[in-house]
Amino acid sequence: MPTETFTSDSAFNVPNGVQSVEVTLEGGAGGDATFSSSFQDVIELEDGSDGGSVSGALSVSGGDTIYVRITAGGDSKSVDARDYGEDKGAIASGAGGASADIRLNGTSASDRVVVAAGGGGGAAVGANRRANNSAATRGGKGGADQGEDAPDAPLANGGAGGTQSSGGPPGGEDSTVVVEDFDSSFIRNLYMVTGAGGAGYYGGQTGGANKQDNQAGGGGGGSNYTGGLDSVSTNDRGDSTTASVSITYTAVPTLYGIGDSGTGVAQLNWSNTGAESYGVYRSTYDGGFNRIATVSGTSYNDNIGQGVRRYYRVSSIDGGTESLLSNTRSILTDLPAPTGLTVDAEKDDGADISWSASHLNGVTRVQIAEDDDGDWTTDQSVDPSVESATITGLLNGQLYGVRVAADTEDAFEVDQ
């Protein structure tokens, strides 16, 4: 069963004959808050949270285009105390985690049929003086129908998670920088950076900040979306770290030309689609196919007999999923005619004749024609293993032609 995996914006053309694909989408984790220069007295750095995941079945048609889009979460922001006249201290919030989505036959956000959300980014606070109430919170987990709200700090709200109808933009809200700037050489400033929201169907929102108490909330997680799937296998929150999309499908095999063993065996071969097994279908006409075998390989021998016409198609089977049937191929197996016809004895009203039997199917027709004019009628029909016959009821003195032929429902071959 072929699987295509994407970790960046891509387009996948659905092969002909494919009616459904299994999709697995995973969102990215929100980023952790970081520092590049430590503050003197206070630094609080919180982690981002993991994204969500979705899996299920999506109806498609051959020739459709599945567009994979990886959408970055809200931007991280940073602040450097040295830009405010202090001698050290620089922090950055965590970015929102990326979402992964599938868009069917279009590239706009309205074409999304399934989304796996990113997690929210962590918040950061710092100060070069004692600030006893300082606090930051982690990002909210992305995924499920509603992304997790980031935890609240004692005096600052965490960012709200996206829902099915509200939240931040699909890319999540960006972080915000808040500075309690006292503009004084005697009182050190307070520095806060809220966590960014995770991307999703609706993105997570950034957290809030409390300037007086040096507190900042993490970003909310984005929401998953499953509304375009025919069936949903999973719709989870907080279980993935890297945005990706995997598409698995059961491909339709190509049936090649059918070989003839010469003894009535149709020899089928078809392309390898990577399926667990293959269904072999047969019919007496081009329609009404019935499965006659299920095999693990890419070939099958069908002993249908000599001089028989049959039509074939094959399918790929993976678990409980079967592809559409392949192209149709037919065969009329070889029917060798009897050989070596000899008139062993002529009689007043007939003759004794013999021949060598060559075919294994159908019957042998013993035929005569008055004046050997080609207007043949069957005198008798015998089993193909029989190699002699006595013709009676002929007119004495009348010229007759005699021949033997192999005959089936689908073929007629005459000894020459």
N, C-alpha and C positions, 0 to 999 in steps of 0.2 A: 504494500500500500504506500504510494508515494506521499512524502511529507515535505512541504516547503516551509522554511523558517526565516523570518525577517526581523531585523533589529533596527531598520531605518525605513524611511519612506520608500515604498515600492509599489509596483503594479504586477498583478498576477492574472494571466489570462486563463480562464476556465477551459480545460480541454473539451472537445466535442464529446457528447454522450454523458457527461457528468451532470447529475441532477442535484446532488447534495454534497456538501463538504463538512468535515468536522473541523472546528476551529478552537484554538486555545490561545487566549490573550492574557498577558501579564503586564501589570503596571510597574513603574519604577519606584524605588524608595526615595523618600525625601532626604535632603542633605542634612548633615550634622552641623551645628554651629561651630565656628572655629575662631582662633585668635592668631594674629601675627606678631603681636607685641603685648606682653602681659601687663595688666593693670596692677597698681600697687596693693590695693586692699580688697577689691571685689572683682571677681570674674565668674559668671555663671554661663555655662555653655551646655545646651541641651541637644539631644539627638533628634534626627528625623525618624519617621516611621515608614514601615513597608507599604507597598502598594497592594492593589487587589488583583484578582484573577477571575476569568470567565471561560467557560467551555460549553460547547453545545453544537447543534446541527444547524446549518444554514442552507436553505434552498437556493439553487443557482441553475443556470442553463449554460450549455456549451457556448462559448463565445463571450460570456459575461466577463467584465473586468472587475477584479477585486482590488481596490486601492487600500494599501496599508499606510497608516499615518501614525507616526510617533510624535506626540506633541509635548514639548517641554513644559514643566510646571512653572510656577511663579518664580521670578528672579530673586536671587539672594541680594542683600545689600550689606554694606560695611560702613564702619565709622572709625576714624582715627583721632584719638585725643590730641595728637600733635597738631592737627589742623585747628584746634581750639586753644593753642598756647600751652598745653601740658607736655611733659617730657616723655611720656610713654603711654601705651595702651591702644590696641586696635583689635576690633572684633568684627565678625561677619555672621549673619544668620545662615541657616540652611535653606537651599533652594527647594522648591516643590518638586516632587517626583513626577516623571513623565508618564503620560497615558499612552496606551496603544489602542487603536481603533481600526475597524474595517468599514470602508465605504463602498457601496455597490453601484457600479456604473456611473459614478459621479465623484467629484472631489470636494464638494462643499460640506460644511458641518452638518447640514440637513440631510446629507446622504449617509450619515453614520447608521449602521445597523447593529453594532455591538462595540462596547467600550470597556476596557479595563483601566482603572484609575490609578493615579500615583498617590503616594503618601505625602503628608505635610512636612515642611522643614522645621528644624528646631530653632528656638529663639536664643538670643544672647544678650547679656547685660554686663556692664563693667563700670568701675569707678576707682579713682586714685585717692579715695578717702573712705572712711568707715561709713557704710550704708546698711544698717542692720536689716532692713526689710527687703533687700534685693532678692529677686526671684525671676527665673525663666522656666518655660515649660517645653516639653517635647512636642513634635508634630503629631497630628492625628493620623490614624491608619486610613489608607485609601481602600475603597472597594465596597462591595455589596450595594444595595439600592441607595444607601446613604453612607457617605464617608464619615469617619469618626470625627467628632469635634475634638480639637486639641484641648488638653486639660487647662483649666483656668489657673492662673497664679492667684495668690490671695487677693490682690487688688487689680488684676488685669485679666481680661477675658482671653481664653484661647480662641483661635480661629474656628469658625463653624465649618463643618463638613458639607460637601455638596449633596444635593438630593436629586430626585427625579424631576424637579420643577424649579429649583432655586439654588443659589450659591454664587460662587465667583464665575468668571469666564471659563471656557473650556481649558485654557492654559493655566488656571489658578491665579489668585491675586499675588502681586509682588510683595516682597517684604517692605516694611517702612522703617526709617531711621528716626528715632526721637532722642533729642539731647536736651537735658535740663541745663541750660547754659546760664550760669550765674554771673558771667562777665566780671569776675572778681579774681584777684590774685590770692584771696584768702579762703575762698570756698571753691572746692573742686567740683567739676560738673558731674552729671550722671548721664550714662550712655546706654541706650536701648536699641535693639534691632529685632523686630518681630519676625517670626518664622513665615516663610512663603507658603501659599496654598498649593496642594497637589493638583495636577491636571486631571480632568475627568469629563464625564458627560456634562455635569456641572462641576466646575473646579472648586477646591476648598478656598476659604477666605483666610486672609492673613490675621494674625492675632492682634490684640490690643496692647496698649502700653500705659503705664502709670508713671508720669514724670516725677512726681514727688517722692515715690517710694522705689524707683528704679526696678520696675517689673515689666516683663514682656511675655506675651503668649505665643505659643507655637502656631504654625499654620494648620488649617483643617485639611483632612483628606478629601480627594475627589470622589465622585460617585461612579460606580459601574453603570452600564446600560445593556440590557439583554432583549429589548423590545423587538429587534429584527430577527431573532433566532426562532426556528421552528420548535426546538426543544432545548432546554437548558440543563446541562449536567452539573455545573458548578457556578456559583456566584458568591465569591468569598472576599473577605476583607483581611488585609494585613498579612499576606502570605507570599509576596514576591518582591524582588529587589531590582530586576532589570526589565525594561519595557521590551516586549517582543510579541510576535504573532506567528503561530504555526497553523498551517492549513494542510489537512490530510484528506485525501479523496481516493475513491475506488475507480481506477482508470478502466476504460473500455479496451479490451484487447483487439488486435487486428488479426483476423483469420487469413492465413496465407492460402495459396493454391493447394488443392487436395491431391495427394498422390494415389496411384492405383497399384496395388501389389501384383495384379494379374490373376489373382485367385479370389477376387471378390472382396478384398479388404480395402476400405477407404482409409487413407493415412492422412490425418489432420495435424497441422502445426499452426501455432499462433504466437503472437508477441508476448514477451514476459512483462507483465505490469507490476510485478512484485506482490501479487495477491497471495493470500493463504491457499486458495484453491480456485478451480475454474469449473464452470458448468458447461457441459457439452449438450447442445440442442440439435434435434433432427426433425425433419418433416419430409413428407412425400411430395410437397409442393412448396412454393415460396411464400410461406405463411403457416400459421397454426403450429409453431414449433413447440416441442416438448423436450424437457431435459431427460437425457438418457444416461448420463454419467456425471460424476463429480470427481475430478482428479487433481492431484497436487502439482503435476508438471505441466508442460506446454505442448503436449502431443497426445494423440489418442488414435488408436486403430479400431475401426468399426467393421466387423465382418458382416457385410450386408448381402454378399453373394454376387455372382457374376451377372452382368447385364442388368444392373439395378441403378436407377437414378434416385439420388437423395440430396436434400438441401440441408446445410449446416450453419449454425451460428454458435458463438461461445460467449461467456461472460466471466467477469472477475468476481470473486466472493471473498469478503473479509469480515469475519465474525458473522453478524446478522445482516450485513449490507451486501447487496448484489448490484453490480453495475447494469447498465443497459446492455442489450445484446449487441454483438459485433456486427460487422458487415456479413452478408450472406455469400456463401460459396456452395457450388453444387458439383456433383460428379456423376457420370454414367460409367459404371465399371465395365471393363472389357468383357465381351462375350465371345469366346472363340468358337468358330463354326466347326462342325464335324469335318473330318478329312478322309481322303482315300476312298470315296464312294466307288463300289464295284458291283456290277451285275454278275452274280455268281451263276445264275441259271435262268434261262428264258423258258416259259411255259405257254401252253395254248391260251390261257386266260390270265397270265401274270408273270411274275418273276421273283426270284430270290435275290435280295441285295444285302450288302454289308458295308460297313464304314468303321472308321476309328473315332471313338467318342473323345471330345476335347473339352466340353463344358461340364459344369457341376450344378447348374441351376436351371430352373424352367423345365422345358420339354424339348424333345427332338421331333420335328415335323417331317414326316415322309410325304412328299408331294409329287403329283404327276401333272402333265400337260399334254393333251392330245395334239398330235402333229409337232410336238416340241415347240409350240408357238408362244410360249411365255405366259399363257393363261393358266397359272398354277392353282391347283386345288389340293387340299390336304386329304390324303388317303387314310392316314393314321398318325397318332401321336404316341410317342413312347417315352419312357423315362430316359434321362440323359445318360444313364449307365449302359443302356441297351445299344448294341452295335450291329444288329441285323434285323431284317423284316421280310415278310413274304407278302407281295402285292397280289391280289386276286381280283376277279371281276372285270378284267380288261377284255377288249374285243380282239379276237384273233385276226392278225393281219393289219391292225391299226398301229401306226407309229406313235410312240409315247416318249416323252421326256421324263426323266426321274431326277429328283434332287432331295437332299436332306438339309435341314436348317435347325439351328439353335434358336429357341424362341422364349422370351420372358415378357413380362408386362411392359417393359421399357425398351427392349432391344430385340432385333431379329437379324441373324447372321447366317448366310448361306454358304455351303461348301462350294468352292469354285473349282 
